[in-house]
């Protein structure tokens, strides 16, 4: 798959021709991340280097089957699930009252593809420039774009992000501070994804589930 540097988009992300718009969206999300920055063991977007390339090749995304078996969750359903497995259910913020829960395997395939974008997009972590909330928002945006590009009309994917206080270490993130993770609803329930390394666990197994503060769908 080849991505040219013009990134044309129109209206609500245009007609999503090719993958111009996702890259444009990553650039937009990166904000101040246009300069090279290094941090050992972490990843931050080096868009200046990308801009110097004649083109950027991304691995083909996993197919999104609009005929797959999928169920619909209401926001009340999601709140009920949080209340069932957490001591202090978080506040759930949303713009759509109903969300589409895809087959679990599709989200797993997408998660693996998202990890493969780091090298061609030269993504590198830099505190306050491209950090946990940028990762989470980027993950959500690409998932939405993938379903839209495939012509999904049944609804928006049940995928969002959450702010969490880390009482316990998880997926390489130390305890004792605030963090952002991805929240997805699949055919197997609610899951937490650490987008920086791809770790995915059921909400009930997430060690910091009791200190999730806000969720955004």
C-alpha positions in Angstrom: 0.0 0.0 0.0 1.4 3.4 -1.0 0.6 6.7 0.7 1.5 9.9 -1.1 2.3 13.1 0.9 -0.6 15.3 -0.3 -3.1 13.8 2.3 -6.3 15.2 0.6 -9.4 15.1 2.8 -12.7 16.8 2.6 -15.8 17.0 4.7 -15.9 14.4 7.5 -12.5 12.9 6.4 -13.6 13.0 2.8 -14.3 9.8 1.0 -11.3 8.1 2.6 -9.6 7.2 -0.7 -6.7 4.9 0.0 -5.0 5.7 3.3 -4.3 9.4 2.7 -6.6 10.5 5.4 -5.4 8.3 8.2 -1.9 9.6 7.8 -3.2 13.2 7.7 -5.1 12.4 10.9 -2.0 11.1 12.6 -0.2 14.3 11.6 -3.1 16.3 13.1 -3.1 14.2 16.3 0.7 14.6 16.6 0.4 18.4 17.0 3.9 19.5 18.0 5.5 16.2 17.1 7.1 17.4 13.8 10.6 17.6 15.1 12.9 14.6 15.7 13.1 13.5 19.3 14.6 10.5 20.9 13.7 8.6 24.1 15.3 5.2 24.8 12.9 2.3 24.5 10.0 4.6 23.5 8.4 5.7 20.3 7.5 9.2 18.9 6.4 10.2 15.4 9.2 11.6 13.3 7.0 13.3 10.7 9.8 15.6 9.5 11.6 12.5 8.2 8.3 11.2 6.7 7.8 14.5 4.9 11.2 14.1 3.2 10.3 10.8 1.7 8.7 10.6 -1.7 6.1 8.2 -0.4 5.4 6.2 2.8 4.4 2.5 2.5 2.1 1.0 5.2 1.3 -2.7 5.6 -2.1 -3.6 4.2 -4.8 -3.2 6.9 -6.8 -6.3 8.0 -10.1 -6.6 6.1 -13.2 -5.2 7.7 -16.2 -7.5 6.9 -19.4 -5.5 6.9 -21.3 -8.8 6.8 -19.7 -10.1 10.0 -21.8 -11.1 12.9 -22.0 -8.1 15.2 -24.1 -7.0 18.1 -25.1 -3.6 19.3 -24.3 -2.3 22.8 -26.1 0.7 24.3 -24.2 3.0 26.6 -26.3 1.6 29.4 -25.1 -1.8 28.6 -21.5 -0.6 28.8 -22.2 1.2 32.1 -23.7 -2.1 33.4 -20.6 -4.0 32.4 -18.3 -1.5 34.2 -20.5 -1.7 37.3 -20.3 -5.5 37.2 -16.5 -5.8 37.3 -15.3 -2.6 39.0 -15.7 -1.3 42.5 -16.1 2.3 41.4 -17.5 2.5 37.8 -16.0 5.3 35.8 -17.9 8.1 34.2 -18.8 7.2 30.6 -18.7 10.0 28.1 -20.2 9.5 24.7 -21.6 11.1 21.5 -23.5 8.0 20.3 -25.9 6.0 22.4 -25.4 2.7 20.5 -22.1 1.1 19.4 -21.3 -1.8 17.2 -19.4 -4.8 18.8 -17.4 -6.6 16.1 -16.2 -10.1 16.2 -13.3 -10.4 18.7 -10.9 -11.7 16.1 -11.3 -8.6 14.0 -10.1 -6.3 16.9 -7.2 -8.7 17.6 -6.1 -8.5 13.9 -6.5 -4.7 13.9 -4.4 -4.4 17.1 -1.6 -6.4 15.4 -1.7 -4.2 12.3 -1.6 -1.0 14.4 1.6 -2.2 16.0 3.2 -2.5 12.5 2.6 1.2 11.8 5.3 2.3 14.2 8.2 1.7 12.0 7.0 3.2 8.7 5.4 6.2 10.5 8.5 6.5 12.7 6.4 6.9 15.9 8.4 7.5 19.0 7.2 8.4 22.6 8.0 11.9 23.9 6.4 13.1 27.1 3.9 15.9 26.6 4.4 15.7 22.8 3.3 12.3 21.7 2.5 10.2 24.8 -0.2 7.8 26.1 -3.3 9.9 25.2 -2.0 10.4 21.6 -1.4 6.7 21.2 -4.9 5.9 22.5 -6.6 8.5 20.3 -4.6 7.4 17.2 -5.6 3.8 17.8 -9.3 4.8 18.0 -9.1 7.0 14.9 -7.5 4.3 12.8 -10.2 1.8 13.8 -13.0 4.1 12.9 -11.4 4.9 9.6 -10.9 1.3 8.8 -14.6 0.5 9.3 -15.7 3.6 7.4 -13.4 2.8 4.5 -15.0 -0.7 4.3 -18.4 0.9 4.1 -19.7 0.0 7.5 -23.2 1.5 7.9 -24.6 -0.4 10.9 -23.0 1.9 13.4 -19.7 3.2 15.0 -17.3 0.6 16.4 -17.4 0.2 20.2 -13.9 1.6 20.7 -12.8 4.5 22.8 -10.1 5.5 25.4 -10.0 5.9 29.1 -8.0 7.9 31.7 -6.8 5.7 34.5 -4.8 6.1 37.7 -2.2 3.3 37.8 -2.3 1.8 41.2 -0.5 -1.3 39.8 2.1 -1.7 37.1 0.7 -3.0 33.8 2.2 -3.7 30.4 5.4 -1.9 31.2 3.7 1.2 32.6 4.8 1.9 36.2 2.4 2.4 39.0 1.7 5.7 40.7 0.6 8.0 37.9 -2.2 8.8 35.4 -2.3 6.9 32.1 -4.5 6.5 29.0 -5.5 3.2 27.5 -7.9 2.0 24.8 -11.3 0.4 25.7 -12.9 -1.9 23.1 -16.2 -3.8 23.2 -16.1 -7.0 21.2 -18.3 -10.2 20.9 -16.5 -11.4 24.0 -17.1 -8.3 26.2 -15.1 -5.3 27.2 -11.3 -5.3 26.9 -8.4 -2.9 27.7 -5.6 -2.4 25.2 -2.2 -0.9 25.9 -1.6 0.6 22.4 2.1 1.2 23.1 2.9 -2.6 23.2 -0.3 -4.3 22.1 -1.2 -5.9 25.4 -4.9 -6.8 25.5 -6.8 -8.1 28.5 -10.4 -8.5 29.5 -11.7 -5.6 31.6 -12.2 -8.0 34.5 -8.5 -8.9 34.4 -7.1 -5.4 34.1 -5.4 -4.7 37.4 -6.3 -1.0 37.4 -10.0 -1.5 36.5 -11.1 -0.1 39.9 -9.3 3.2 39.3 -10.5 4.0 35.7 -11.7 7.6 36.0 -13.2 8.6 32.7 -14.1 6.7 29.5 -14.7 8.4 26.1 -16.6 6.8 23.2 
